[in-house]
């Protein structure tokens, strides 16, 4: 599949991840709530890149971690977290995993593996939303995009990313630690940040839809930069969409007060 089509589909997948989360079940994690958890998105990039950069064998360990963790997280998302979810939907993880394993390095297998990773990101986003105050979580998303941009601009991300992308568990098991679709590649964090924004807006459907549409438009526009560069921080369109929706929401809340003040 041509790169332009492949990367466009992945950008639209980011938009879909913003739109997919439904009203999220509450978790009894009040004691764990802390602004410090907002560092997780940015630090996930820094730590993974740092570990892989200094210990290449860690990429294989991360591929095994993803293999073990992603399917059950995807099942939780399908059964309870996506819009109109039903517990029986969790069983869809089994054929998806089987296809990703049986058809490794084919478009169908890559699509199944990508779906599993994307759904797992929704479950991870739900966990983080449950323990981070909203304001701090937004700041954490902006920090993640800033760190991602800095690493790409400094050519610090490309090498470790290449090692992580080719790492594979034994027996041709699916590579779920990164996203491979057609001739395009994305990091797991690029899907995670989109799912995180979706979980952030899960209880506010109009803003969630607005954010999803913005991510689609911004991601497709951002991809035009591939005519000039080889690597882009795919977290940026998601963070920009969040900032736009939030600024519009803040302006909407402030406007009635301004009108009332003018009438007085």
TORVEXFI-90477 format. One record per residue (C-alpha): x, y, z. Coordinates in nm, 3 decimals, always signed. Layout:
BEGIN
X | Y | Z
...
END
This chain:
BEGIN
+0.000 | +0.000 | +0.000
+0.141 | +0.345 | -0.087
+0.279 | +0.546 | +0.203
+0.036 | +0.836 | +0.150
-0.264 | +0.608 | +0.190
-0.111 | +0.413 | +0.479
-0.024 | +0.719 | +0.687
-0.360 | +0.882 | +0.611
-0.541 | +0.574 | +0.743
-0.334 | +0.586 | +1.062
-0.417 | +0.954 | +1.104
-0.786 | +0.873 | +1.067
-0.740 | +0.592 | +1.321
-0.619 | +0.853 | +1.569
-0.939 | +1.048 | +1.503
-1.146 | +0.732 | +1.553
-0.977 | +0.671 | +1.887
-1.085 | +1.015 | +2.002
-1.446 | +0.936 | +1.905
-1.467 | +0.576 | +2.031
-1.470 | +0.594 | +2.414
-1.818 | +0.600 | +2.564
-1.916 | +0.706 | +2.917
-1.647 | +0.547 | +3.129
-1.712 | +0.333 | +3.439
-1.576 | +0.482 | +3.757
-1.283 | +0.310 | +3.921
-1.230 | +0.308 | +4.301
-0.894 | +0.479 | +4.267
-0.956 | +0.798 | +4.465
-0.657 | +0.733 | +4.689
-0.432 | +0.714 | +4.384
-0.542 | +1.044 | +4.230
-0.248 | +1.277 | +4.188
-0.125 | +1.541 | +3.942
+0.202 | +1.350 | +3.923
+0.039 | +1.084 | +3.705
+0.014 | +1.352 | +3.436
+0.386 | +1.293 | +3.372
+0.312 | +0.943 | +3.241
+0.243 | +1.040 | +2.874
+0.564 | +1.239 | +2.829
+0.779 | +1.011 | +3.042
+0.655 | +0.704 | +2.855
+0.831 | +0.836 | +2.545
+1.147 | +0.945 | +2.726
+1.188 | +0.624 | +2.923
+1.119 | +0.387 | +2.633
+1.353 | +0.574 | +2.399
+1.621 | +0.598 | +2.667
+1.601 | +0.228 | +2.757
+1.604 | +0.111 | +2.395
+1.885 | +0.351 | +2.308
+2.116 | +0.216 | +2.578
+1.994 | -0.145 | +2.592
+1.883 | -0.272 | +2.252
+1.779 | -0.608 | +2.398
+1.512 | -0.422 | +2.595
+1.317 | -0.379 | +2.270
+1.249 | -0.753 | +2.266
+1.138 | -0.739 | +2.629
+0.901 | -0.454 | +2.543
+0.760 | -0.657 | +2.254
+0.684 | -0.940 | +2.497
+0.527 | -0.697 | +2.743
+0.301 | -0.563 | +2.469
+0.213 | -0.917 | +2.359
+0.100 | -1.007 | +2.710
-0.071 | -0.679 | +2.804
-0.237 | -0.559 | +2.484
-0.495 | -0.838 | +2.424
-0.657 | -0.824 | +2.772
-0.657 | -0.443 | +2.764
-0.820 | -0.454 | +2.421
-1.082 | -0.696 | +2.556
-1.164 | -0.454 | +2.840
-1.204 | -0.171 | +2.590
-1.431 | -0.372 | +2.361
-1.639 | -0.509 | +2.645
-1.686 | -0.199 | +2.857
-1.529 | +0.123 | +2.730
-1.609 | +0.186 | +2.364
-1.939 | +0.349 | +2.285
-2.230 | +0.102 | +2.312
-1.990 | -0.169 | +2.431
-2.116 | -0.511 | +2.536
-1.925 | -0.767 | +2.742
-1.961 | -1.022 | +2.462
-1.765 | -0.796 | +2.229
-1.452 | -0.872 | +2.430
-1.441 | -1.213 | +2.260
-1.356 | -1.038 | +1.932
-1.001 | -1.010 | +2.063
-0.948 | -1.382 | +1.998
-1.001 | -1.376 | +1.618
-0.815 | -1.045 | +1.594
-0.512 | -1.194 | +1.769
-0.534 | -1.512 | +1.561
-0.540 | -1.309 | +1.240
-0.252 | -1.089 | +1.355
-0.048 | -1.404 | +1.428
-0.146 | -1.613 | +1.127
-0.113 | -1.331 | +0.876
+0.198 | -1.156 | +1.009
+0.343 | -0.903 | +0.762
+0.027 | -0.899 | +0.552
-0.211 | -0.603 | +0.538
-0.488 | -0.802 | +0.709
-0.256 | -0.913 | +0.988
-0.121 | -0.562 | +1.034
-0.477 | -0.425 | +1.049
-0.571 | -0.679 | +1.319
-0.259 | -0.603 | +1.524
-0.320 | -0.229 | +1.488
-0.678 | -0.271 | +1.605
-0.562 | -0.457 | +1.915
-0.303 | -0.192 | +2.001
-0.554 | +0.088 | +1.941
-0.818 | -0.069 | +2.164
-0.562 | -0.134 | +2.438
-0.479 | +0.237 | +2.431
-0.841 | +0.315 | +2.521
-0.814 | +0.099 | +2.833
-0.486 | +0.266 | +2.929
-0.642 | +0.607 | +2.871
-0.932 | +0.513 | +3.099
-0.692 | +0.417 | +3.376
-0.502 | +0.744 | +3.348
-0.817 | +0.958 | +3.332
-0.929 | +0.787 | +3.652
-0.628 | +0.905 | +3.853
-0.533 | +1.245 | +3.705
-0.721 | +1.574 | +3.754
-0.844 | +1.706 | +3.418
-0.633 | +2.021 | +3.408
-0.314 | +1.833 | +3.482
-0.399 | +1.565 | +3.227
-0.436 | +1.829 | +2.955
-0.097 | +1.970 | +3.052
+0.046 | +1.621 | +3.040
-0.078 | +1.575 | +2.684
+0.077 | +1.905 | +2.576
+0.402 | +1.803 | +2.744
+0.398 | +1.470 | +2.559
+0.361 | +1.649 | +2.224
+0.639 | +1.892 | +2.315
+0.876 | +1.611 | +2.416
+0.788 | +1.415 | +2.103
+0.861 | +1.719 | +1.885
+1.191 | +1.783 | +2.061
+1.305 | +1.423 | +2.017
+1.213 | +1.417 | +1.648
+1.369 | +1.757 | +1.577
+1.689 | +1.651 | +1.755
+1.702 | +1.319 | +1.565
+1.691 | +1.140 | +1.900
+1.378 | +0.933 | +1.831
+1.447 | +0.776 | +1.494
+1.720 | +0.529 | +1.591
+1.554 | +0.376 | +1.899
+1.221 | +0.375 | +1.715
+1.372 | +0.169 | +1.433
+1.501 | -0.086 | +1.684
+1.165 | -0.102 | +1.861
+0.972 | -0.135 | +1.534
+1.160 | -0.445 | +1.422
+1.169 | -0.615 | +1.763
+0.954 | -0.925 | +1.771
+0.867 | -1.199 | +2.019
+0.951 | -1.556 | +1.923
+0.760 | -1.774 | +1.676
+0.653 | -1.482 | +1.457
+0.411 | -1.363 | +1.723
+0.243 | -1.026 | +1.655
+0.442 | -0.709 | +1.718
+0.204 | -0.503 | +1.928
+0.454 | -0.258 | +2.077
+0.439 | -0.037 | +1.765
+0.197 | +0.023 | +1.480
+0.274 | -0.120 | +1.137
+0.022 | -0.063 | +0.860
+0.111 | -0.081 | +0.493
+0.424 | +0.125 | +0.439
+0.362 | +0.359 | +0.737
+0.473 | +0.331 | +1.099
+0.352 | +0.497 | +1.418
+0.457 | +0.465 | +1.777
+0.227 | +0.312 | +2.038
+0.224 | +0.652 | +2.210
+0.075 | +0.816 | +1.901
-0.237 | +0.604 | +1.942
-0.229 | +0.632 | +2.319
-0.246 | +1.012 | +2.317
-0.548 | +1.002 | +2.084
-0.728 | +0.749 | +2.304
-0.641 | +0.961 | +2.608
-0.809 | +1.267 | +2.456
-1.108 | +1.051 | +2.369
-1.135 | +0.934 | +2.729
-1.097 | +1.292 | +2.848
-1.404 | +1.395 | +2.646
-1.597 | +1.069 | +2.687
-1.871 | +1.229 | +2.899
-1.904 | +1.533 | +2.670
-2.007 | +1.389 | +2.334
-2.027 | +1.717 | +2.133
-1.673 | +1.814 | +2.232
-1.554 | +1.459 | +2.171
-1.692 | +1.463 | +1.816
-1.546 | +1.808 | +1.755
-1.205 | +1.690 | +1.877
-1.222 | +1.378 | +1.658
-1.302 | +1.582 | +1.348
-1.023 | +1.823 | +1.426
-0.774 | +1.539 | +1.472
-0.874 | +1.397 | +1.134
-0.827 | +1.731 | +0.957
-0.508 | +1.825 | +1.139
-0.349 | +1.482 | +1.101
-0.414 | +1.472 | +0.726
-0.283 | +1.827 | +0.686
+0.019 | +1.751 | +0.905
+0.103 | +1.450 | +0.688
+0.171 | +1.685 | +0.397
+0.498 | +1.767 | +0.573
+0.620 | +1.420 | +0.476
+0.698 | +1.571 | +0.137
+0.979 | +1.756 | +0.317
+1.080 | +1.528 | +0.608
+1.092 | +1.156 | +0.686
+0.968 | +1.160 | +1.047
+0.698 | +1.363 | +1.219
+0.569 | +1.375 | +1.580
+0.218 | +1.234 | +1.533
+0.120 | +1.347 | +1.883
+0.113 | +1.711 | +1.768
-0.219 | +1.710 | +1.573
-0.391 | +1.547 | +1.870
-0.253 | +1.803 | +2.117
-0.350 | +2.088 | +1.883
-0.704 | +1.954 | +1.853
-0.731 | +1.934 | +2.232
-0.608 | +2.293 | +2.267
-0.856 | +2.422 | +2.006
-1.155 | +2.242 | +2.158
-1.059 | +2.353 | +2.506
-1.014 | +2.717 | +2.403
-1.350 | +2.716 | +2.225
-1.514 | +2.559 | +2.528
-1.358 | +2.817 | +2.762
-1.466 | +3.101 | +2.534
-1.820 | +2.961 | +2.525
-1.841 | +2.951 | +2.903
-1.707 | +3.305 | +2.934
-1.932 | +3.461 | +2.669
-2.261 | +3.466 | +2.869
-2.087 | +3.650 | +3.152
-1.955 | +3.908 | +2.908
-2.301 | +3.956 | +2.758
-2.456 | +3.998 | +3.102
-2.191 | +4.251 | +3.199
-2.255 | +4.448 | +2.880
-2.631 | +4.462 | +2.953
-2.567 | +4.593 | +3.301
END
